[in-house]
Amino acid sequence: MQGLQAPVVVIHQPYFLPWLGYFAKLALADTVVILDDVLFRKRFFIDRARIIDVHSEIKWIGLPVGENFKVPINQVVIQDVSFLDNMIQTVRSAYRRSPLFVEEMNWVDWALRESIKAGRSLVEVDVELLLKFCDRLQIRRPAIDFSSSHRVRAEPTERLLDLLQIEGGRTFLIGSGSSAYVHDLALLVNAGIGVVVQDFLPVHPVYRQVRRQQLPFAAGLSVIDVLMNVGHIETQRLLEVGILDSKYVTIHSVG
């Protein structure tokens, strides 16, 4: 992408089957640092994702890992997989009317069963699924590193700076969410790191959602939704269009 000086680094918490905007950042990254030693947040996107159910409503599917209050993400473990058949059946029922259902459902079934195993950490599951979906969508796999592998400062923005310097990052690519507001980005800019905001949501690709043909399009759902509705080839094309159409803002100074 023009204007992004390599190496491009993305630093993000691990998400379970995230939306297309997550993959839009991965597709431009040379390195992704997974923030795996921050505290787990229940009822967030780390252990659950949104799809459209058989009633055309937005529904959460997730990994039953418990509350894990004040526990780092990398210490959260999948204790058993007795839920997995029901999760897969929920996806199967929700998208069985999709034109490419058989091909994509067979792949999703395989990906979930290969990734979600008892005894694995939540981080391992999330990252393995991310990489499997990168392969499915022909996204070049970025290098994956983990924040827990490095000794960095505790203050959130200083931690980002330390990780970016460890990775040799020239550009820090972020989304238009909270990162642009909760961090002291001047610290990064003054250290010579380019901070670029990718605003994907306003140009989120609109595709045919089989279960919502009489309802407004629902944006920001799990990658499962677009994959099951239009197939992996069209999903790849829509992602490429979204990346090109996204607005990119380079932060030269803050304050």
C-alpha positions as CSV (number, residue, x, y, z in Angstrom):
1,M,0.0,0.0,0.0
2,Q,1.4,3.4,-1.1
3,G,2.5,5.5,1.8
4,L,3.1,2.7,4.3
5,Q,6.8,2.5,5.0
6,A,8.0,-1.1,5.7
7,P,8.2,-2.8,8.0
8,V,4.5,-2.3,8.8
9,V,3.6,-3.5,12.3
10,V,0.2,-4.2,13.7
11,I,-0.3,-4.7,17.4
12,H,-3.6,-6.3,18.4
13,Q,-5.3,-8.5,21.0
14,P,-6.2,-11.9,19.6
15,Y,-9.8,-12.0,18.3
16,F,-11.9,-15.1,17.7
17,L,-13.1,-15.2,14.0
18,P,-12.9,-11.4,13.7
19,W,-14.5,-9.1,11.1
20,L,-13.0,-8.1,7.8
21,G,-11.5,-5.0,9.2
22,Y,-9.1,-7.1,11.3
23,F,-8.0,-9.0,8.2
24,A,-7.6,-5.7,6.3
25,K,-4.8,-4.7,8.8
26,L,-3.3,-8.2,8.7
27,A,-3.1,-8.0,4.9
28,L,-0.9,-4.9,5.0
29,A,1.3,-6.0,7.9
30,D,4.8,-7.3,7.8
31,T,4.6,-8.3,11.5
32,V,1.6,-8.7,13.8
33,V,2.4,-8.6,17.5
34,I,-0.3,-10.4,19.5
35,L,-1.0,-8.7,22.8
36,D,-1.3,-12.0,24.7
37,D,-0.3,-10.9,28.2
38,V,-3.0,-8.2,28.8
39,L,-6.0,-9.1,30.9
40,F,-8.8,-11.2,29.5
41,R,-12.1,-9.4,28.9
42,K,-15.2,-11.5,29.0
43,R,-18.0,-10.8,26.6
44,F,-15.6,-9.1,24.2
45,F,-14.3,-10.3,20.8
46,I,-11.4,-12.4,22.2
47,D,-13.6,-15.4,22.8
48,R,-16.7,-14.8,20.7
49,A,-17.9,-13.6,17.2
50,R,-21.1,-12.4,15.6
51,I,-22.9,-14.2,12.8
52,I,-26.5,-14.1,11.5
53,D,-28.7,-16.9,12.8
54,V,-31.7,-18.8,11.2
55,H,-34.0,-16.0,12.4
56,S,-32.1,-13.3,10.6
57,E,-30.9,-11.9,13.9
58,I,-27.3,-11.2,14.9
59,K,-26.1,-13.9,17.2
60,W,-22.9,-14.5,19.2
61,I,-21.0,-17.7,19.0
62,G,-18.2,-18.3,21.3
63,L,-15.7,-20.4,23.3
64,P,-17.0,-21.2,26.8
65,V,-13.8,-20.4,28.7
66,G,-15.3,-18.9,31.9
67,E,-14.9,-15.5,33.5
68,N,-11.1,-15.6,34.1
69,F,-11.3,-12.4,36.1
70,K,-7.9,-10.6,36.1
71,V,-6.2,-13.4,34.2
72,P,-3.9,-12.7,31.3
73,I,-5.3,-13.9,27.9
74,N,-2.4,-16.3,27.4
75,Q,-3.4,-18.2,30.6
76,V,-7.0,-18.8,29.5
77,V,-7.3,-22.4,28.4
78,I,-10.0,-24.4,26.5
79,Q,-10.8,-27.0,29.0
80,D,-13.0,-29.2,26.9
81,V,-14.6,-29.2,23.4
82,S,-18.0,-30.7,24.2
83,F,-19.6,-27.4,22.9
84,L,-17.9,-27.7,19.4
85,D,-20.5,-29.8,17.7
86,N,-23.3,-27.4,18.7
87,M,-21.2,-24.4,17.5
88,I,-20.6,-26.0,14.2
89,Q,-24.3,-27.0,13.9
90,T,-25.3,-23.4,14.6
91,V,-23.2,-22.2,11.8
92,R,-24.4,-25.0,9.5
93,S,-28.1,-24.1,10.2
94,A,-27.5,-20.4,9.8
95,Y,-25.9,-20.6,6.3
96,R,-27.4,-23.7,4.8
97,R,-29.3,-21.6,2.2
98,S,-26.1,-20.0,0.9
99,P,-25.2,-20.9,-2.7
100,L,-21.7,-22.1,-1.9
101,F,-22.7,-23.7,1.4
102,V,-21.3,-27.2,0.9
103,E,-17.8,-26.1,-0.2
104,E,-17.4,-23.4,2.5
105,M,-19.0,-25.3,5.3
106,N,-16.8,-28.3,4.8
107,W,-13.8,-26.0,5.1
108,V,-15.1,-24.1,8.1
109,D,-15.9,-27.4,9.9
110,W,-12.3,-28.6,9.2
111,A,-10.8,-25.3,10.4
112,L,-12.7,-25.2,13.6
113,R,-12.1,-28.8,14.5
114,E,-8.4,-28.5,13.7
115,S,-7.9,-25.4,15.7
116,I,-10.2,-25.8,18.8
117,K,-8.8,-28.6,21.0
118,A,-8.9,-29.2,24.7
119,G,-5.8,-28.0,26.5
120,R,-5.0,-25.3,24.0
121,S,-4.8,-21.7,25.1
122,L,-7.3,-19.2,23.8
123,V,-4.5,-17.4,22.2
124,E,-3.3,-20.5,20.3
125,V,-6.9,-21.1,19.0
126,D,-7.5,-17.5,17.9
127,V,-4.1,-17.2,16.1
128,E,-4.4,-20.6,14.4
129,L,-7.8,-19.7,13.1
130,L,-6.5,-16.3,11.9
131,L,-3.7,-17.9,9.9
132,K,-6.1,-20.5,8.5
133,F,-8.4,-17.8,7.3
134,C,-5.4,-15.9,5.9
135,D,-4.6,-18.9,3.8
136,R,-8.2,-19.4,2.7
137,L,-8.4,-15.8,1.5
138,Q,-4.9,-15.9,0.0
139,I,-3.6,-13.2,2.4
140,R,0.2,-13.3,2.8
141,R,0.9,-14.5,6.3
142,P,2.6,-11.8,8.3
143,A,5.2,-12.8,10.8
144,I,3.6,-13.4,14.2
145,D,5.2,-12.4,17.5
146,F,3.8,-12.2,21.0
147,S,4.1,-9.4,23.5
148,S,4.7,-12.0,26.3
149,S,8.0,-12.9,24.6
150,H,9.5,-9.5,25.4
151,R,10.3,-7.5,28.5
152,V,8.6,-4.1,27.9
153,R,7.4,-1.3,30.0
154,A,4.0,-1.6,31.7
155,E,2.5,1.8,30.6
156,P,0.3,1.0,27.6
157,T,1.8,3.5,25.1
158,E,5.3,2.9,26.3
159,R,4.7,-0.8,25.8
160,L,3.6,-0.2,22.2
161,L,6.8,1.9,21.6
162,D,9.0,-0.8,23.0
163,L,7.3,-3.5,20.9
164,L,7.5,-1.4,17.7
165,Q,11.2,-0.8,18.3
166,I,11.9,-4.4,19.0
167,E,10.2,-5.3,15.7
168,G,12.0,-2.5,13.8
169,G,8.7,-1.0,12.8
170,R,8.7,2.0,10.5
171,T,4.9,2.2,10.4
172,F,2.4,1.4,13.1
173,L,-0.9,0.6,11.4
174,I,-4.0,0.9,13.6
175,G,-7.8,0.9,13.1
176,S,-10.1,3.8,13.7
177,G,-11.2,2.4,17.1
178,S,-10.0,3.2,20.6
179,S,-6.2,3.0,19.9
180,A,-6.4,6.4,18.3
181,Y,-7.8,7.9,21.4
182,V,-6.5,6.0,24.4
183,H,-2.8,6.1,23.6
184,D,-0.3,9.0,23.6
185,L,0.5,8.7,19.9
186,A,2.8,11.7,20.1
187,L,5.3,9.4,22.0
188,L,5.4,7.1,18.9
189,V,5.5,10.0,16.4
190,N,8.3,11.7,18.2
191,A,10.3,8.4,18.2
192,G,10.2,8.5,14.4
193,I,7.5,5.9,13.9
194,G,4.8,6.6,11.4
195,V,1.3,6.1,12.8
196,V,-1.3,5.4,10.1
197,V,-5.0,5.0,10.8
198,Q,-6.9,2.7,8.5
199,D,-10.6,3.6,8.5
200,F,-12.3,0.4,7.1
201,L,-15.8,0.5,8.5
202,P,-17.2,3.4,6.4
203,V,-16.2,1.4,3.2
204,H,-17.1,-2.0,4.6
205,P,-18.1,-4.1,1.5
206,V,-21.8,-4.8,1.1
207,Y,-22.6,-8.3,0.0
208,R,-25.7,-10.5,-0.2
209,Q,-26.6,-11.8,3.2
210,V,-28.9,-14.7,2.5
211,R,-30.7,-14.5,5.8
212,R,-31.3,-10.7,5.6
213,Q,-32.6,-10.1,2.1
214,Q,-35.5,-8.1,3.5
215,L,-33.5,-6.4,6.2
216,P,-30.7,-3.8,6.2
217,F,-27.2,-5.1,5.6
218,A,-25.4,-6.0,8.9
219,A,-21.7,-4.8,8.8
220,G,-18.9,-5.8,11.1
221,L,-19.8,-9.4,11.5
222,S,-17.4,-12.3,11.7
223,V,-15.4,-13.3,8.6
224,I,-17.6,-16.4,8.8
225,D,-20.6,-14.4,7.6
226,V,-19.0,-13.1,4.4
227,L,-17.3,-16.4,3.7
228,M,-20.4,-18.5,4.0
229,N,-22.6,-16.0,2.1
230,V,-20.4,-15.4,-1.0
231,G,-17.5,-17.8,-0.8
232,H,-13.8,-17.4,-0.3
233,I,-13.0,-16.1,-3.8
234,E,-15.5,-13.3,-3.6
235,T,-14.5,-12.6,0.0
236,Q,-10.9,-12.1,-1.1
237,R,-12.0,-9.7,-3.8
238,L,-14.2,-7.7,-1.4
239,L,-11.4,-7.5,1.1
240,E,-9.0,-6.2,-1.5
241,V,-11.6,-3.5,-2.6
242,G,-12.1,-2.5,1.0
243,I,-8.4,-2.1,1.6
244,L,-8.1,0.1,-1.5
245,D,-11.1,2.1,-0.6
246,S,-10.3,2.6,3.0
247,K,-9.2,6.1,4.2
248,Y,-5.7,6.2,5.5
249,V,-4.7,9.1,7.8
250,T,-1.0,9.5,8.7
251,I,-0.6,11.2,12.1
252,H,2.3,13.6,11.7
253,S,1.8,15.4,15.0
254,V,-0.4,15.1,18.0
255,G,-1.8,17.8,20.2
